[in-house]
């Protein structure tokens, strides 16, 4: 069996805290066969901030479709959702 190189992306979610954000995103990831590796979330006052590290190596849809689905969830739930390749994310957030 050939080893695959993992393709890790960082998903950032920002918006007003409400019930169902994590469930909606986790369901969308599972339906696309995207593995959630790590979740970090905080609620500061009423602001919800979450980052997810996800492995899209075995995803059943391409990155364009993933972004479209997350954009749709963002519109439905009034959230700002961004997806970046892990290497780009780390380079942008290096201190």
GISUL-V721304 format. One record per backbone hydrogen bond with DSSP energy under -0.5 kcal/mol. NH is the residue of the N-H (numbers start at 0). CO is the residue of the C=O. E is the energy in kcal/mol with one decimal. If there is no record, write none. Layout:
BEGIN
nh:NH co:CO e:E
nh:NH co:CO e:E
END
This chain:
BEGIN
nh:5 co:3 e:-0.6
nh:7 co:5 e:-0.7
nh:8 co:53 e:-2.8
nh:9 co:83 e:-3.2
nh:10 co:8 e:-0.5
nh:10 co:51 e:-2.9
nh:11 co:9 e:-0.5
nh:11 co:81 e:-2.4
nh:12 co:49 e:-3.1
nh:13 co:79 e:-2.1
nh:14 co:47 e:-2.0
nh:15 co:77 e:-0.6
nh:16 co:45 e:-3.0
nh:20 co:17 e:-1.0
nh:23 co:19 e:-2.6
nh:24 co:20 e:-2.2
nh:25 co:21 e:-2.8
nh:26 co:22 e:-2.4
nh:27 co:23 e:-2.0
nh:28 co:24 e:-2.4
nh:29 co:25 e:-2.6
nh:30 co:26 e:-2.5
nh:31 co:27 e:-1.1
nh:31 co:28 e:-0.5
nh:32 co:29 e:-1.7
nh:33 co:28 e:-2.8
nh:34 co:32 e:-0.5
nh:34 co:54 e:-1.8
nh:35 co:33 e:-0.5
nh:36 co:34 e:-0.7
nh:36 co:52 e:-3.0
nh:37 co:52 e:-1.5
nh:39 co:50 e:-2.6
nh:41 co:48 e:-2.7
nh:43 co:41 e:-0.5
nh:43 co:46 e:-2.6
nh:44 co:42 e:-0.7
nh:45 co:43 e:-0.5
nh:46 co:43 e:-2.5
nh:47 co:14 e:-3.9
nh:47 co:45 e:-0.5
nh:48 co:41 e:-2.7
nh:49 co:12 e:-2.6
nh:50 co:39 e:-2.7
nh:51 co:10 e:-2.6
nh:52 co:37 e:-2.4
nh:53 co:8 e:-2.8
nh:53 co:51 e:-0.6
nh:54 co:34 e:-3.0
nh:55 co:6 e:-2.8
nh:55 co:53 e:-0.7
nh:58 co:55 e:-1.6
nh:59 co:31 e:-2.2
nh:65 co:61 e:-2.4
nh:66 co:62 e:-2.7
nh:67 co:63 e:-2.0
nh:68 co:64 e:-2.5
nh:69 co:65 e:-2.4
nh:70 co:66 e:-2.6
nh:71 co:67 e:-2.2
nh:72 co:68 e:-2.1
nh:73 co:69 e:-2.6
nh:74 co:70 e:-2.4
nh:75 co:71 e:-2.5
nh:76 co:72 e:-2.4
nh:77 co:73 e:-0.7
nh:77 co:74 e:-0.6
nh:78 co:73 e:-2.5
nh:79 co:13 e:-3.2
nh:80 co:78 e:-0.6
nh:81 co:11 e:-2.3
nh:83 co:9 e:-2.1
nh:85 co:7 e:-2.6
nh:88 co:84 e:-2.5
nh:89 co:85 e:-2.8
nh:90 co:86 e:-2.1
nh:91 co:87 e:-2.4
nh:92 co:88 e:-1.6
nh:93 co:90 e:-0.7
END
